[in-house]
């Protein structure tokens, strides 16, 4: 998997998001562990019925836009992978 760029836009408001450290650190960590400044890294998988069936994507949503999505109940909370 390729390393993501140092800067990337939020998929909703398109504000520029930066990574908390550069690619000089462990490259494996940069791919597997998101390190975004005030944003989240998301993975999207399309299921049967979509024209994108079977496709997988990655994207970034800033914390402000994510909070709006949560407040409007447009996303569903599923749990916390750190706490369990």
Secondary structure, 3 states (H helix, E strand, C coil): CCCCCCEEECCCCCCEEEECCCCCCCHHHHHHCCCECCEEEEEEECCCCCCCCCCEEEEEEEHHHHHHHHHCCCCCCCCCCCCC
